[in-house]
Amino acid sequence: MVTLYNRHEKTVSGVPKEGADKLRHPEKAHKPDNPVGRKPAWIRVKAPGSPEYLKTKKIMQEHKLTTVCEEAACPNVGECWEQRHATMMIMGDTCTRACAFCNVKTGVPVALPRNEPENVAIAVEKLNLRHVVITSVDRDDLEDGGAEHFANTIRAIRARTPGTTIEILTPDFQRKDGALEVVVAAKPDVFNHNIETVPSNYLKIRPGARYYHSLRLLERVKELDPTIFTKSGLMVGLGETRNEVLQLMDDLRCANVDFLTIGQYLQPTRKHAAVQDYVTPEEFEAYARMARSKGFLLVSSTPLTRSSYHADEDFDKLREARAAKLAGSL
């Protein structure tokens, strides 16, 4: 169970640490508790702690980098970090929104760290990554939503490790004219923006976002640069119906999205949205079959699937699937 309070230690050498007693989610503190039920056996994972996991953690700490793996309490952190795969979260650790599902800290963020793009690039080089995933908090306080910072990070990685393929997982840049164009012009290999849930859930689960804006963002990426792979993710277990999930798949295909991920929603704290049901592995496989039949190049649908889970392997599969599709159309 993840605590509602800041995950950092309260003291450093006996001295109170600044911000240690601040709530991670002050906007949720007044809400009634939602009970957290026992997880089924198929989504339990081993606690992290292997030597390679600790090496990856050390590199992140040395360069003062934030990872969504830790901030969002990802259940796959042990497996991924053991393989030296980490999803780096730029623009700080504080989000300007307050989604009901997310464990990333909310509040007023600090100024952008100017040296962050270069620090990310150095970490990518040290980890010897052939594929990297870069995400961020929402930064509605910035004029461009952080678009230029994304672009600078992509360019810094290209300059230091030109052979590394780059996947970005972005916010929606809502109401930020020209922001998407700046990011696409930097030419990431994969542009991911998560749809997260079905439209009927948006007001209570993702109140700061708009379903059709997210769809249009993904569609616009393809219009600007058809060579960029597009990707989106869905959580299940939030009370959605099967027909709503199938309609969401159709909507994403209409936006020409290439890759769909589907995973089980897990409740971070008692103040977050409650899990309505645990979807079985058999149901996930049925969703995968339906998605593939609708024309996605690639589908990952399992209880523990997350946006960047096995992203390097999946990128290879994406390229192969596109090549096979093009060959079949000749």
Secondary structure, DSSP 8 states (H G I E B T S, - for coil): ---SB-SS-SEETTEE-TTTTSBS-GGGTTS---------GGG-------HHHHHHHHHHHHTT-EEHHHHTT-TTHHHHHHTT--EEEES-SEES---TT--SEES------TTHHHHHHHHHHHHT-SEEEEEE---TTSTTTTHHHHHHHHHHHHHH-TT-EEEEE----TT-TTHHHHHHHT--SEEE---BS-GGGHHHHSTTS-HHHHHHHHHHHHHH-TTSEEEEEEEE-SS--HHHHHHHHHHHHHTT--EEEEEE----STTS--------HHHHHHHHHHHHHTT-SEEEESTT--TTTTHHHHHHHHHHHHHHHHHHH-
